[in-house]
């Protein structure tokens, strides 16, 4: 479990570093009309992270977006 935690921490930090490097224009960018902007992709990663942390505590996985804690906007400070 320690190796898993170490790998997860490293990978999570890469995501945080990428988010920190993005300008507002970067966060507003979408690859095409079928994909949401990058800020929504980061929001999704955060929600999935919350879902799995909750599942580890409760033994149940719940992917209901209404249960997420994110209430911010398209700003890196909220993401």
C-alpha positions in Angstrom: 0.0 0.0 0.0 2.9 2.4 0.7 4.1 2.0 -2.9 0.6 2.7 -4.2 0.4 5.8 -2.1 3.8 7.0 -3.2 2.9 6.5 -6.9 -0.5 8.1 -6.4 1.1 11.1 -4.7 3.6 11.6 -7.5 0.9 11.3 -10.2 -1.5 13.6 -8.4 1.3 16.2 -8.1 1.9 16.1 -11.8 -1.8 17.0 -12.3 -1.5 19.9 -9.8 1.7 21.1 -11.5 -0.1 21.1 -14.9 -3.0 23.0 -13.5 -0.7 25.5 -11.9 1.0 26.0 -15.3 -2.3 26.7 -17.1 -3.5 30.2 -17.9 -7.2 31.0 -17.9 -7.0 30.8 -21.7 -5.6 27.3 -21.4 -8.3 26.3 -19.0 -11.0 27.6 -21.4 -9.5 25.7 -24.3 -11.5 22.7 -25.7 -10.0 20.2 -28.2 -13.2 20.2 -30.2 -16.9 20.8 -30.0 -17.5 17.3 -28.4 -15.1 17.9 -25.5 -15.6 20.3 -22.6 -12.9 22.9 -21.9 -9.9 21.8 -19.9 -11.2 23.3 -16.7 -14.1 20.8 -16.9 -11.6 18.0 -17.4 -9.8 19.0 -14.2 -13.1 19.3 -12.4 -14.0 15.8 -13.5 -10.6 14.4 -12.3 -11.3 16.1 -8.9 -14.7 14.6 -8.6 -13.5 11.1 -9.5 -10.7 11.6 -6.9 -13.4 12.4 -4.3 -15.5 9.4 -5.3 -12.6 7.0 -4.8 -11.5 8.5 -1.5 -15.1 8.2 -0.3 -15.3 4.6 -1.5 -12.2 3.7 0.4 -13.8 5.1 3.6 -17.3 3.8 3.1 -16.9 0.6 1.0 -19.3 2.0 -1.6 -18.6 3.8 -4.9 -21.0 6.7 -5.8 -20.4 8.6 -9.0 -23.3 11.0 -8.5 -22.1 14.5 -9.5 -24.6 16.1 -7.0 -22.4 14.6 -4.2 -19.3 16.4 -5.3 -17.9 19.3 -3.3 -16.8 21.4 -6.3 -18.9 24.6 -6.6 -16.4 26.9 -8.1 -16.0 28.3 -11.6 -13.5 27.9 -14.4 -10.7 29.3 -12.3 -7.5 27.4 -11.3 -7.9 28.7 -7.8 -11.2 26.8 -7.5 -10.0 23.7 -9.2 
